[in-house]
Amino acid sequence: MAAEACSNACQAVKLAAVAALGDADSVAKEVALELHYGARQAEGQVSLARDLAQRLPSTFEVMRRGVLDPYRASKVADQTSVLTDEQAREVDARVAGKITTRDATSVRRLVNRTVARVDPDGYTRRCEERKRSRSVQLCHEDEGMATLYAYLPAEIAATIYGRVDRVARGLRSRGEERTLDELRADVFSDLCLGVAGEVERPRGEVFVYLDFLTWTGLRNEPAELAGHGPIPAQLAREIAANATIRRVITDPMTGTPIEVGRHRYRPPIATKELVQVRDRECRVPGCHRPVQACDLDHVEPWAQGGGTDSANLCGLCRRDHRLKDEPGWHHHMTATGTLEITSPAGRTYRSEPEPLTNAA
């Protein structure tokens, strides 16, 4: 760990030296020659160095302390590239103290969420511009295969994938020999071509989180699409009424769920739903598997007296669920809902779901 911190600090020194060279076009060429980089890699280094030195001073300082690597720092720079210098510095000040213990995907999502709050009008405009770029493309590959790309609004893509995944898993449970990836591909093809399947096709389930004041139109805080990240308030209100989307209304102060939209009557929120709404993804740090595709695991094993309730259940993807049972791994849920994972090396890692209204 000390070696990694030293490496991060050295990288910060190198980036500071690159930033000191200025913005001339020739700087990237000089960096490429000196560091034996390709042209694009050198241009990326110059851009990152300039952003850290001029627009993201707090993130740069965290790098200098050795607790942030250049790759995660680049996620801050990438997500703030659309902002003015003043807006970028505001985002930088809000997130710098929260990114050192996050993986790169979590850093990107946190910064993106903060960008949406700092520049809500710009974020909405950029979302609309992206939506106008939606497309489907076909790329022919070798040996009888091809790749079909679909660039879609996040809520539509998530719903499609959720439906495909659920049908595929239903087929697998019937003893199919095809892998889950093969099943997804076949189900996707059947749905597109209108081929009738043997399994009832369940509705894909996707959660959108928005606070009560935003849901009622009294304010326009960005909402969050589970597994994706922030979306504009108006879009959230529109898709929350969609029959394929489950809306989760949260307390505007704490971010905790206070209502889960339903399409049929049920008793108060079932334990499974409550855990899914709370966790959103696999609870192991660095794993972003949507909780709907995860197992609900008893943190304290049921056979050892662990309860089947939200205080003792958490979402774990199948791989992490199996890993938990390997020798040397220990999971513990605190009274506040923080999952503590101790590895065979004796290191403890903590995971707690973030409320939608995190003040990032």
C-alpha positions in Angstrom: 0.0 0.0 0.0 2.9 2.4 0.8 4.4 1.6 -2.6 1.1 2.5 -4.3 0.8 5.8 -2.4 4.4 6.6 -3.4 3.6 5.8 -7.0 0.5 8.0 -7.0 2.4 10.9 -5.5 5.1 10.5 -8.1 2.5 10.6 -10.8 1.2 13.8 -9.4 4.7 15.3 -9.6 5.0 14.2 -13.2 1.6 15.7 -14.1 2.6 19.0 -12.4 5.7 19.1 -14.5 3.7 18.5 -17.6 1.2 21.2 -16.7 4.1 23.7 -16.2 5.0 23.2 -19.9 2.0 25.1 -20.9 -0.8 24.6 -23.5 1.1 24.8 -26.8 0.4 22.0 -29.3 4.1 21.1 -29.3 3.8 20.1 -25.6 2.0 16.9 -26.3 4.7 15.9 -28.9 7.5 16.7 -26.4 5.7 14.6 -23.7 5.3 11.7 -26.2 9.0 11.7 -27.1 10.2 12.1 -23.5 7.9 9.4 -22.0 7.7 7.1 -25.0 4.0 7.6 -25.3 1.8 7.4 -28.4 0.3 10.7 -29.7 -3.2 10.1 -28.2 -1.8 9.0 -24.8 0.4 12.1 -24.7 -2.5 14.4 -25.5 -4.5 12.7 -22.8 -1.7 13.3 -20.2 -1.4 17.0 -21.2 -5.1 17.5 -21.0 -5.3 15.7 -17.6 -2.4 17.7 -16.2 -3.9 21.0 -17.4 -7.3 20.2 -15.9 -5.9 19.1 -12.5 -3.6 22.2 -12.3 -6.1 24.8 -13.4 -9.6 23.4 -12.8 -9.4 20.6 -10.2 -7.0 21.8 -7.5 -8.6 19.7 -4.7 -8.4 16.5 -6.7 -4.8 17.3 -7.5 -4.0 17.8 -3.9 -5.5 14.4 -3.1 -3.2 12.9 -5.7 -0.2 14.6 -4.2 -1.0 12.9 -0.9 -0.8 9.6 -2.6 -4.3 8.4 -2.0 -5.7 8.9 -5.5 -4.3 7.4 -8.7 -4.3 9.1 -12.1 -6.9 6.8 -13.6 -9.5 7.8 -11.0 -8.4 11.4 -11.2 -9.1 11.2 -14.9 -12.7 10.3 -14.2 -13.1 13.6 -12.4 -11.6 15.5 -15.3 -13.6 13.6 -17.9 -17.0 14.3 -16.2 -16.2 18.0 -15.6 -14.9 18.7 -19.1 -18.3 20.1 -20.2 -18.4 22.7 -17.4 -17.0 26.2 -17.1 -13.9 26.6 -14.9 -15.9 28.0 -12.1 -18.4 25.1 -12.2 -15.6 22.5 -12.4 -13.9 23.9 -9.3 -17.2 23.7 -7.4 -17.7 20.1 -8.4 -14.0 19.5 -7.5 -14.5 21.0 -4.0 -17.5 18.8 -3.4 -16.1 15.5 -4.4 -12.4 15.5 -3.6 -12.9 14.3 -0.1 -15.2 11.4 -1.2 -13.3 9.8 -4.0 -10.3 8.2 -2.4 -12.0 5.0 -1.2 -14.1 4.5 -4.4 -13.4 2.5 -7.5 -13.3 4.2 -10.9 -16.9 3.5 -11.7 -18.2 4.9 -8.4 -16.0 8.0 -8.9 -17.5 8.6 -12.3 -21.0 8.2 -11.0 -20.4 10.5 -8.0 -18.9 13.2 -10.2 -21.6 12.8 -12.8 -24.3 13.2 -10.1 -22.6 16.3 -8.8 -22.3 17.8 -12.2 -26.0 17.4 -12.6 -26.6 19.3 -9.4 -24.1 22.1 -10.1 -25.3 22.6 -13.7 -28.8 21.3 -13.9 -29.9 23.2 -17.0 -26.8 22.2 -18.9 -27.2 18.6 -17.8 -30.7 18.5 -19.1 -29.7 20.1 -22.4 -26.9 17.6 -22.8 -29.2 14.7 -22.1 -31.6 16.0 -24.8 -28.7 16.3 -27.3 -27.5 12.8 -26.5 -31.1 11.5 -27.0 -31.2 12.9 -30.5 -28.1 10.8 -31.3 -29.8 7.5 -30.6 -29.1 4.9 -33.2 -28.7 1.2 -34.1 -25.7 0.0 -35.9 -24.5 -3.3 -37.4 -20.9 -4.3 -37.4 -20.0 -7.5 -39.3 -17.4 -9.7 -37.6 -15.5 -12.8 -38.7 -16.6 -16.4 -38.8 -20.3 -15.9 -39.2 -20.9 -13.4 -36.4 -21.9 -9.8 -36.1 -22.3 -7.2 -33.4 -25.5 -5.2 -33.1 -25.1 -1.9 -31.3 -28.1 0.1 -29.9 -27.4 3.6 -28.5 -30.6 4.3 -26.5 -31.9 6.4 -23.6 -30.7 4.7 -20.4 -34.1 3.9 -19.0 -35.1 2.1 -22.2 -31.9 0.2 -22.5 -32.1 -0.9 -18.9 -35.6 -2.1 -19.3 -34.8 -4.0 -22.4 -31.8 -5.7 -20.8 -33.8 -6.4 -17.6 -36.5 -8.2 -19.6 -34.0 -10.2 -21.7 -32.1 -11.2 -18.5 -35.2 -12.3 -16.6 -36.5 -14.5 -19.5 -33.0 -16.0 -20.0 -32.7 -16.9 -16.3 -36.2 -18.4 -16.4 -35.1 -20.7 -19.3 -31.9 -21.6 -17.5 -33.8 -22.8 -14.5 -35.5 -25.4 -16.7 -32.3 -27.3 -17.3 -31.1 -25.6 -20.5 -27.5 -26.5 -21.5 -26.9 -23.1 -23.1 -24.9 -20.6 -21.0 -26.6 -17.5 -19.6 -24.9 -15.3 -22.3 -26.1 -17.6 -25.0 -29.6 -17.6 -23.6 -29.7 -13.8 -23.4 -28.6 -13.6 -27.0 -31.2 -16.1 -28.1 -34.0 -14.4 -26.1 -33.0 -11.0 -27.5 -33.1 -12.3 -31.0 -36.5 -14.0 -30.4 -38.0 -10.8 -29.0 -36.7 -8.7 -31.9 -38.0 -11.2 -34.5 -41.3 -11.8 -32.7 -40.7 -15.5 -32.1 -42.9 -16.9 -29.4 -41.0 -18.3 -26.4 -41.9 -21.1 -24.0 -41.6 -18.9 -20.9 -43.9 -16.2 -19.8 -42.1 -13.0 -20.5 -41.9 -11.0 -17.3 -41.8 -7.2 -17.3 -38.2 -5.9 -16.9 -37.9 -4.1 -13.6 -35.9 -0.9 -13.4 -35.9 1.5 -10.4 -35.9 5.3 -10.7 -35.2 7.2 -7.5 -36.5 10.7 -7.0 -37.2 12.7 -3.9 -40.7 13.7 -2.9 -40.3 17.4 -3.7 -39.0 16.6 -7.2 -41.7 14.0 -7.8 -44.4 16.6 -7.0 -42.7 19.3 -9.2 -41.8 21.6 -6.3 -38.1 21.4 -7.2 -35.9 19.9 -9.9 -33.2 17.9 -8.2 -31.7 15.3 -10.6 -33.1 11.8 -10.0 -31.2 8.6 -10.3 -31.8 5.6 -12.6 -30.5 2.5 -10.8 -27.4 1.1 -12.4 -26.9 4.2 -14.6 -26.7 7.4 -12.6 -28.4 10.8 -12.6 -31.1 11.8 -15.0 -32.9 15.2 -15.3 -35.9 15.8 -13.0 -38.5 16.2 -15.8 -37.4 13.0 -17.5 -37.6 11.2 -14.1 -41.2 12.4 -13.6 -42.1 11.2 -17.1 -40.6 7.8 -16.9 -41.8 7.2 -13.3 -45.3 6.9 -14.7 -44.1 4.2 -17.2 -45.6 0.8 -16.5 -42.1 -0.8 -16.9 -40.4 1.5 -14.4 -40.6 1.2 -10.6 -40.5 4.7 -9.0 -38.9 5.0 -5.6 -39.9 8.2 -3.8 -37.3 9.3 -1.2 -37.2 11.6 1.7 -35.7 14.9 0.4 -33.6 15.4 3.5 -32.3 11.8 4.2 -32.6 10.1 0.9 -34.3 7.1 2.4 -37.2 5.4 0.5 -40.7 6.5 1.7 -42.8 5.0 -1.1 -42.3 2.4 -3.9 -44.7 2.7 -6.8 -46.7 -0.4 -7.6 -48.9 -1.6 -10.4 -51.1 -3.8 -8.2 -52.0 -3.8 -4.6 -49.7 -5.5 -2.1 -49.1 -5.3 1.6 -46.4 -2.9 2.9 -43.0 -3.2 1.1 -41.8 -6.8 1.1 -38.4 -7.5 2.6 -37.0 -8.4 -0.8 -38.1 -5.2 -2.3 -36.9 -3.1 0.6 -33.4 -4.7 0.3 -33.3 -4.2 -3.5 -34.4 -0.6 -3.2 -31.8 0.1 -0.5 -28.8 -1.7 -2.1 -29.3 -1.0 -5.8 -26.2 -3.0 -6.7 -24.1 -5.8 -5.3 -22.8 -4.6 -1.9 -19.2 -5.6 -2.4 -17.1 -2.5 -3.1 -16.2 -2.3 -6.8 -19.0 -4.6 -8.0 -21.8 -2.8 -9.8 -24.0 -5.8 -10.7 -27.7 -4.6 -10.5 -29.3 -6.0 -7.3 -32.2 -7.4 -9.3 -29.6 -9.9 -10.8 -28.1 -10.6 -7.4 -28.8 -13.1 -4.6 -30.2 -11.9 -1.3 -27.7 -13.2 1.2 -28.0 -13.7 4.9 -25.1 -11.8 6.3 -25.2 -13.9 9.4 -26.1 -17.4 8.0 -29.6 -18.5 8.6 -28.4 -21.8 9.9 -26.5 -19.9 12.6 -29.5 -17.9 13.7 -29.4 -15.1 11.3 -32.8 -13.4 10.6 -34.5 -13.1 7.3 -35.0 -9.4 7.5 -33.5 -6.2 6.0 -31.1 -5.9 8.9 -29.5 -9.2 8.0 -30.0 -9.3 4.2 -27.9 -7.7 1.4 -27.6 -8.1 -2.3 -24.5 -10.1 -3.5 -23.8 -11.1 -7.1 -23.4 -14.9 -7.5 -19.6 -14.6 -7.7 -19.3 -12.6 -4.5 -21.9 -14.7 -2.8 -19.7 -17.8 -3.4 -16.5 -15.9 -2.4 -18.1 -15.1 0.9 -18.2 -18.8 1.8 -14.5 -19.3 1.0 -12.1 -19.7 4.1 -11.0 -16.5 5.7 -13.8 -14.2 4.5 -16.1 -12.7 7.0 -19.1 -10.4 6.5 -20.8 -8.4 9.3 -23.7 -5.9 9.1 -23.6 -3.1 11.6 -26.7 -1.6 13.3 -26.5 1.4 10.8 -26.6 -0.9 7.8 -22.9 -0.7 6.9 -21.6 -4.0 5.5 -18.1 -4.8 6.8 -16.1 -7.3 4.7 -12.9 -8.8 6.2 -10.6 -10.5 3.8 -8.2 -13.4 4.5 -5.4 -10.8 4.7 -7.2 -9.3 7.7 -8.1 -6.0 5.9 -11.7 -4.7 6.4 -13.6 -3.0 3.7 -16.9 -1.1 4.3 -19.9 -0.7 2.1 -23.0 1.4 2.6 -25.6 2.4 0.0 -25.6 6.1 -0.8 -28.9 8.0 -0.3 -30.2 9.7 -3.5 -29.9 13.1 -1.8 -26.3 12.8 -0.9 -25.1 16.3 -0.7 -22.3 15.8 -3.2 
